[in-house]
Amino acid sequence: MTKTIDFRSDTVTKPSEPMRRAMATAEVGDDVFGDDPSVNRLESASAERLGKEAAVFVPSGTMANLLAVMTHTRAGDEVLMGDECHIFNYEVAGSARVAGVQVHALHNHADGTLGTAEVEAAIRAPNIHAPRNPLLCLENTHNRCGGAAVPIAAMDEMTGLAHRHGLAVHLDGARLFNAQVALGAPAARIARDCDSVSFCFSKGLGCPVGSVLCGSKEFVAEARRNRKMLGGGMRQAGILAAAGLYALEHNVDRLAEDHVNARLLAQGLSKTGAFAPIEPHSNIVVADIVRGEVDVWLRRLAEHGVLAVAFGPQRLRMVTHLDVSAADVEEAVSRIERIAGVVAA
Ligand SMILES: Cc1ncc(COP(=O)(O)O)c(C=O)c1O
């Protein structure tokens, strides 16, 4: 039987045997009472890695971002962010519906950065008619910008600008450890001047569930209250936290393999002549289709056991992860070459 090679997302990984053992034997307690030793360990380890005072464990990256927006703002405020960012495109407008804020989406450059002049121009002067601007949201690595690792200089420029104008900065670091590996700089340095930062265990780190939101003690205490309001107060969540602790120890440095595999995949796609991939910085390959239609490609790929997702009218996204090896990528490329001969002939 043809092996399915699943590039739809790095969220498709299944927990490994040793991760499952760590979960099965986790020490647990009621986390809403603060009694779960595994959650407490994970929160301290996450905060320490990110150079922040505290962290709160949440079920998803979406909840971490929503909590960040809720905790930094009041209803009626306006939040600045890039128009390609995940919060703006894929979080069901929770910022508007749940946090009650207005989003001002600014042009994202292809490399995941925002323009300094444009951000500066968007910050409103205090005025009785205008919403307040308490928050700027950034993303690194940048999913829709092909997994771009936003350089430290660009991060520092944005945090410096925001702080000069009295805005806090939240970093959606769902794949921050991919940025760490791609930039060769510690996650704590990348996020150094961000007031809050979230990262996901359920993506490249290979866990079944979970994200954290890190920041100052006061910020995290308030975010914890908001988490309870959203129904995100979990009880014996140590079973999930144990997976995160395992991942922090074993699955961070190996992200480099996913990045090598993404480059292999992009080269393979390019060679078919049917795709023009963006040069991958990390584990995400975004490729424009230059021959054939996206729906036909997705169907034909799936028929040959290669799974990808549409990422625009003539774009595919393929993500490398823990559960695809270099050999799987080579196999996928040879299947894609065969299909290209038919679909795009
Ligand atoms: C950049 C980014 N932020 C946030 C999220 C949301 O994470 P979750 O799916 O855990 O809600 C994702 C998910 O793919 C993401 O890519």
PDBQT file of the ligand as one rigid body, heavy atoms in Angstrom, charges set to zero:
ROOT
HETATM    1  C1  LIG A 401       1.192  31.491  13.280  1.00  0.00    +0.000 C 
HETATM    2  C2  LIG A 401       0.083  30.758  13.966  1.00  0.00    +0.000 A 
HETATM    3  N1  LIG A 401      -0.465  31.287  15.073  1.00  0.00    +0.000 NA
HETATM    4  C3  LIG A 401      -1.444  30.675  15.741  1.00  0.00    +0.000 A 
HETATM    5  C4  LIG A 401      -1.939  29.469  15.322  1.00  0.00    +0.000 A 
HETATM    6  C5  LIG A 401      -3.093  28.848  16.068  1.00  0.00    +0.000 C 
HETATM    7  O1  LIG A 401      -2.786  27.678  16.697  1.00  0.00    +0.000 OA
HETATM    8  P1  LIG A 401      -3.936  26.601  17.067  1.00  0.00    +0.000 P 
HETATM    9  O2  LIG A 401      -4.208  25.847  15.827  1.00  0.00    +0.000 OA
HETATM   10  O3  LIG A 401      -3.276  25.792  18.154  1.00  0.00    +0.000 OA
HETATM   11  O4  LIG A 401      -5.105  27.363  17.579  1.00  0.00    +0.000 OA
HETATM   12  C6  LIG A 401      -1.394  28.859  14.175  1.00  0.00    +0.000 A 
HETATM   13  C7  LIG A 401      -1.917  27.562  13.708  1.00  0.00    +0.000 C 
HETATM   14  O5  LIG A 401      -1.558  27.043  12.669  1.00  0.00    +0.000 OA
HETATM   15  C8  LIG A 401      -0.369  29.536  13.479  1.00  0.00    +0.000 A 
HETATM   16  O6  LIG A 401       0.164  29.020  12.355  1.00  0.00    +0.000 OA
ENDROOT
TORSDOF 0
